[in-house]
């Protein structure tokens, strides 16, 4: 509520709180008329803040039995800048707590409130932190919060368990040829294998095999889990029939690639900073930063499409989703390769492909946004938490 101080002249007034005399100009009252000295007002506000945000928001005149509210004008007049900032934060906290459409950013030392969008589960704070609006955890769309919890439990359950039972590490699988089944160890990053015993080529991801190298070499297009036939031919050696191991492996592949994408972004920022210093930077030179940022966002989504697939009970749903998943991965790999040229210092190649990079960045962003909007559930009830292990 509003109020006012006394005039500049006249006899000193006695403050009813501290009982000290104060010049009329150093006294202040709310509309209730209870006049206090400036020092007591300041002390009153400090005490309210120290008692917590709720006390500050419910502040009333310090005169006993007076319920006239202390308004923002009083805080602006008597609080220190630091106290006024704390008061405003309390107002914001109360607003965010009462309105489910807003949430505090979970980043340490960030005091921003973020608005929710019904079109996307992942929100971005002005501080740079991205998080799931519902659970405040790191982004995990399209996997729902319930599915994320189930996935985390499965990861804990399988921790230390390889794809092949009784073998340490996760880089040994049986040859998918039912006439062979010899254990094969993967020693590098390539998913294209050849069995040293039966000489068949095969895909480490899905177990497709054959003597024709060209027919089997399909690694980047592969997002199929191990087939039941392969699992059966392996004589029960796969843990969880290989299903969790497959999805977790692809999840980790994208998370590993995320580190590379962040390196690409850092290179792009260094290049932009150099242009700024040389006075050559324009909005048009920021295209590589936007491209690398888009790849980072897409890598996270690509990774979490695998826990999402793992949670689907319907094979029909999974097969339909895998088409979208494959398209997203294809667009992501394509743009990531272009960003890699920038990280390697191939500036001439990057500038030559600038128009194409801009087009691919926009295409990937649109596709990812459309995919997330189609899948965004109204709440966790829309997505089951059941999994394959």
Secondary structure by P-SEA (a helix, b strand, c coil): ccccccccccccccccccccccccccbbbccccccccaaaaaaaaaaaaaacaaaaaacccccccccccccaaaaaccccaaaaaaaaaaaaaaaaaacccccccccccccbbbbbbcccccccccccccccccccccccccccaaaaaaaaaaaaaaccccccccccccccccccccccccbbbbcccccbbbbccccbbbbccccccccccccccccccccccccaaaaaaacccccccaaaaaaaaaaaaaaaaaaaaaaaaaaaaaaaaaaaaacccccccaaaaaaaaaaaaaaaaaaaaaaaaaacccaaaaaaaaaaaaaaaaaaaaaaaaaaaaaacaaaaaaaaaaaaaaaaaaaaaaaaaaaaaccccccccccccccc
